[in-house]
């Protein structure tokens, strides 16, 4: 873990809302002059706290798509089996996120495809690939309800 102070958290909160903010505007938003703000930003990047920058998209404006959450069980619960499955996920661009779980299922995958047929073709390919996938449960997203940055203040122990 990296020790973060209130100013570091302020920088992260601003970046979570607006990753394209200029360095000067970021410094102004957190009450620093540009050079100290730049130094803190570089320290956060070097420490891996900031691991990248990106954009959010409204897929409805780009074309048809479906988002599916898939609860996955793998056949064998060995370290090698988990590694094989996790390594295989890099081959599938449609899998936009995946979390290893404790409890009933082994993984929760987020999948984005053009339509349900494309989703099912992906799952068929994954089953045929012999990557350890034994069962899966499909949950189709009907509408997004909430999304946003993580609650940095709560995670860092701010009240």
N, C-alpha and C positions, 0 to 999 in steps of 0.2 A: 504494500500500500504506500501511497505517496501522501505526505502530510500537506493538507490544503488549508489555507487560511480563508478568511471571508472575502478577500480580494480575488483569490484564485477561483472561489465558487462563483463570485459575481461574473468573472470572465467566462466561465463555463456556461452559466445561465444565459448570458447574452448570446454566446455562440450557438447554443442549442436553439434559440429562437431565430437567429439570423447569422448563418454561417458565412454569408457573403459580405458582412459588415467590413468596412475599411478599418485598418489598424488605428487610424486617427480617431474614427468614430467609436471604436471599441474602447480606446483609452479614455475618451471623454465620458462614455457611458459608465465606466467603473471608477471614475475620479482619479485617474493617473495621467501622468504625462506620457507621451508616446514611447520613449525609450524604455522606461521601467515596465510598461505594459507589454511591449514587444519581448523583453527579456523573460517575463513571466510566461507569455504564450509559448515561447521556444522551450522553456523548461517543462511545461506541461506536455508539449509534443514529444520532447526527448524522453520523458519519463513514461510515455505510452498512455497517459491519461486521455489525451486527444489522439485517437488512432486514425483519424481521417475526416474528410469533409465531403458532403454530398448534398444532393437536392431531393426533395420530396416531389412526387408526381401525382397528378390526378389522372389515373389510368383511363377513366371514363372519357376524357377528352382526347385520348390517343387512339383508342380503338376498343373493340370488345375484349373483355378479360373476365376471368373468374379467379377469386382467391379462395384457396382451400387450406384448412388446417387438417393435418393428417397425424393421428396418433399411431405410433409404430411399435410393434413388438418384433424383436429379433429372435432367431431360433436358439442360439447358444449364448449364454451369459459368461463369456470368457473375455479377458482383456483383448485377445487377438480378434475375436468376433466383433467387439465394439470398434476396434481400430479399422477393420476391413469395411464395416458399414460407414463409418465416419469418413474414411478416405474416399469411398465411392461417391459420396455426395458432391464432391467437387466437379464431377462429370455432368451434373444436371443443373443447367442454368435456371430452370424453372423453380428449383428449390431456393427460395430467397432467404430463408432463415431456418435454423434447426437448433433445438435445445435438447440436451440429454436430461432425462427426468428421473427423479426418485419416486417410487410408488408403483402404480399399476402398469403404465406404459413405459417403454424404454426411451422413446424420443417423441418430440412434437415438431413436425415440419410445417413450414409455411410454404405453400406452392402457389405460383401465379402462372396461369396458362391462358390461352385464347378462349377456350371453352371447355366444357366437361369432357368432350371426346378427347381432346388433347391431354387433359389430366389423366384420363383412364389409360391412354396409350403410354404415358410416362410411367404409371404404376405397373403396367404389364411389362415394360422394358426392365424396370427395377426388379420385378419378381423373377424374370428370366435371367437376370445378370448374376444371380447366385451370390448376392452380397449379404446374405443372412436375414433378409426381410421375410418374416414368416406370416405376420398378419398386420393389417392396417385398417384404420377406421377413419372415414371421411366426414369432415364437417365443412359444409359450404358456407362461405360468408355471404349473407344476404344484403348487408349494408354495413359500412364502417360507422361506428358510433363514437369512438374516442381514440385519439392517437396524440402523441406528443412526446416531448423529451422526458427523461426520467426525473424523479423528484430529487434533484441533487442535494438540496438542503436537508432533506430527511435522511438520505443515505450518509451524508457527512456528519450527521448528528446535530444540525442546527435546529432550533425550536421555532 
